[in-house]
Amino acid sequence: MTATEQLREEHEGIKLMLAILGKFCDMLGAGEKVNPNHAEGMLEFFQVFADKCHHGKEENLLFKAMVDRGFPRQAGPIAVMLHEHETGRAFIRGIAEAAAALGTDPGAVRRVVENGRGYIELLRGHIHKENNILFPMADNVLSAEDQERLGEEFERFETEETGHGVHEAMLKLLAELKAGVQ
């Protein structure tokens, strides 16, 4: 499996969690009772798996390899992806702050839902752009050796930066939340 194929596979898990977040926002917005542990689990998944692990590999490894092959970092598709990563982080901070105030702040539900829906819309479009524009561009300029080296660097990154076994723990959390929200 190439490095870009690994990232596409991770996108599938992120898209599933976005669907779970969407259902959570629908329930919360309709005034239904929600499990506060689900909000914590979703936030942990998005902060650890989507951002620290997945976006970390993109920002620190894939994008660097693409820049080394002539792509500009401050303009074009890499700059757009970096900007969207930052925008996503702001949405997650908004969800976290509002979720912490659920039950005590009457505006918290609205802020969770607004930030949640904004994040869903952003990431769905972002994933589409990466899968259909950025990754094919990377595949065109990265050699088989580059892809193999990136795959090895991804493994090292997950162990050293994200933490040994964290990737698998996040996938387990995803499965638990999927079962709990359905």
C-alpha positions as CSV (number, residue, x, y, z in Angstrom):
1,M,0.0,0.0,0.0
2,T,1.4,3.4,-0.9
3,A,1.5,6.3,1.5
4,T,-1.3,8.1,-0.3
5,E,-3.4,4.9,-0.2
6,Q,-2.8,4.7,3.6
7,L,-4.1,8.3,3.9
8,R,-7.1,7.6,1.8
9,E,-7.9,4.6,4.0
10,E,-7.7,6.8,7.1
11,H,-10.1,9.2,5.4
12,E,-12.7,6.4,5.4
13,G,-12.5,6.3,9.2
14,I,-12.7,10.0,9.5
15,K,-15.7,10.2,7.2
16,L,-17.5,7.6,9.4
17,M,-16.8,9.7,12.5
18,L,-18.1,12.7,10.6
19,A,-21.4,10.8,10.0
20,I,-21.5,10.0,13.7
21,L,-20.9,13.6,14.6
22,G,-23.7,14.6,12.2
23,K,-26.2,12.3,13.9
24,F,-25.0,13.6,17.3
25,C,-25.6,17.2,16.2
26,D,-29.0,16.2,14.8
27,M,-30.0,14.6,18.1
28,L,-28.6,17.5,20.1
29,G,-30.3,20.1,17.9
30,A,-33.6,18.3,18.2
31,G,-33.4,18.4,22.0
32,E,-32.9,14.7,22.3
33,K,-30.8,13.3,25.2
34,V,-27.3,12.5,24.1
35,N,-24.5,10.7,25.9
36,P,-21.9,13.2,27.0
37,N,-19.2,10.5,26.7
38,H,-20.0,10.4,22.9
39,A,-19.0,14.0,22.6
40,E,-15.7,13.3,24.5
41,G,-15.0,10.3,22.4
42,M,-15.6,12.1,19.1
43,L,-13.4,15.0,20.2
44,E,-10.7,12.6,21.2
45,F,-10.9,10.8,17.8
46,F,-10.8,14.1,15.9
47,Q,-8.0,15.6,18.0
48,V,-5.8,12.5,18.1
49,F,-6.6,10.4,15.0
50,A,-7.7,13.0,12.5
51,D,-5.4,15.9,13.5
52,K,-2.4,14.6,15.4
53,C,-1.9,11.4,13.5
54,H,-3.5,11.9,10.0
55,H,-2.9,15.6,9.5
56,G,0.5,15.2,11.2
57,K,1.6,12.7,8.6
58,E,0.3,14.9,5.8
59,E,1.9,18.1,7.2
60,N,5.2,16.8,8.4
61,L,5.8,14.1,5.8
62,L,3.7,14.0,2.6
63,F,3.6,17.8,2.1
64,K,7.4,18.0,2.8
65,A,8.0,15.3,0.2
66,M,5.8,17.2,-2.3
67,V,7.6,20.5,-1.6
68,D,10.9,18.6,-2.2
69,R,9.5,17.7,-5.6
70,G,8.7,21.3,-6.5
71,F,5.3,22.1,-5.0
72,P,5.1,25.4,-3.3
73,R,4.2,25.3,0.4
74,Q,2.8,28.8,0.7
75,A,0.6,28.7,-2.4
76,G,-1.5,26.2,-4.4
77,P,-3.0,23.0,-3.1
78,I,-0.6,22.5,-0.1
79,A,-1.4,25.9,1.2
80,V,-5.1,25.3,0.8
81,M,-4.9,22.0,2.7
82,L,-2.8,23.6,5.5
83,H,-5.3,26.4,5.8
84,E,-8.2,24.0,6.0
85,H,-6.4,22.0,8.7
86,E,-6.2,25.2,10.8
87,T,-9.9,25.9,10.2
88,G,-10.8,22.4,11.3
89,R,-8.8,22.9,14.5
90,A,-10.8,26.0,15.2
91,F,-14.1,24.1,14.7
92,I,-12.9,21.4,17.1
93,R,-11.9,24.0,19.7
94,G,-15.4,25.5,19.3
95,I,-17.0,22.1,19.8
96,A,-14.9,21.3,22.8
97,E,-15.6,24.6,24.5
98,A,-19.3,24.4,23.9
99,A,-19.5,20.8,24.9
100,A,-17.9,21.6,28.2
101,A,-20.7,24.1,28.8
102,L,-23.6,21.8,28.0
103,G,-26.1,21.8,30.8
104,T,-24.9,25.1,32.2
105,D,-24.9,27.5,29.2
106,P,-28.2,27.8,27.3
107,G,-26.2,28.7,24.1
108,A,-23.9,25.7,24.3
109,V,-26.1,23.4,22.3
110,R,-26.3,25.8,19.4
111,R,-22.5,26.3,19.4
112,V,-21.8,22.6,19.5
113,V,-24.2,22.1,16.5
114,E,-22.9,25.0,14.5
115,N,-19.3,24.1,15.0
116,G,-20.0,20.4,14.4
117,R,-21.9,21.0,11.2
118,G,-19.2,23.5,10.1
119,Y,-16.5,20.9,10.7
120,I,-18.4,18.2,8.9
121,E,-18.9,20.4,5.8
122,L,-15.2,21.5,5.9
123,L,-13.8,18.0,6.3
124,R,-16.0,16.3,3.7
125,G,-14.9,18.9,1.1
126,H,-11.3,18.7,2.3
127,I,-11.2,14.9,2.0
128,H,-12.7,15.1,-1.5
129,K,-10.0,17.5,-2.6
130,E,-7.2,15.4,-1.1
131,N,-8.5,12.2,-2.5
132,N,-9.2,13.5,-6.0
133,I,-6.7,16.3,-6.5
134,L,-3.8,16.4,-4.0
135,F,-3.1,12.7,-3.7
136,P,-3.1,12.1,-7.5
137,M,-0.7,15.0,-7.8
138,A,1.5,13.4,-5.2
139,D,1.3,10.0,-6.9
140,N,2.4,11.7,-10.2
141,V,5.6,13.2,-8.7
142,L,6.6,10.7,-6.0
143,S,8.5,7.6,-7.1
144,A,7.9,4.1,-5.8
145,E,10.9,4.6,-3.5
146,D,9.5,7.9,-2.2
147,Q,6.2,6.2,-1.4
148,E,7.9,3.3,0.3
149,R,10.1,5.7,2.4
150,L,6.9,7.7,3.3
151,G,5.2,4.5,4.4
152,E,8.1,3.8,6.7
153,E,8.1,7.4,8.0
154,F,4.4,7.1,8.6
155,E,5.0,4.1,10.8
156,R,7.8,5.9,12.7
157,F,5.6,9.0,13.1
158,E,2.7,6.9,14.5
159,T,5.0,5.3,17.1
160,E,7.1,8.3,18.0
161,E,4.7,11.3,17.6
162,T,1.2,9.8,18.1
163,G,2.1,6.9,20.4
164,H,2.5,3.2,20.0
165,G,-1.0,1.6,19.6
166,V,-2.9,4.9,19.5
167,H,-4.0,4.4,15.9
168,E,-5.5,1.1,16.7
169,A,-7.1,2.5,19.9
170,M,-8.7,5.3,17.9
171,L,-10.2,2.8,15.4
172,K,-11.6,0.8,18.3
173,L,-13.1,4.0,19.7
174,L,-14.6,4.7,16.3
175,A,-16.3,1.2,16.3
176,E,-17.6,1.8,19.8
177,L,-19.1,5.2,19.0
178,K,-20.6,3.8,15.8
179,A,-22.4,1.1,17.8
180,G,-23.4,3.5,20.5
181,V,-24.9,6.2,18.3
182,Q,-26.9,4.0,15.9
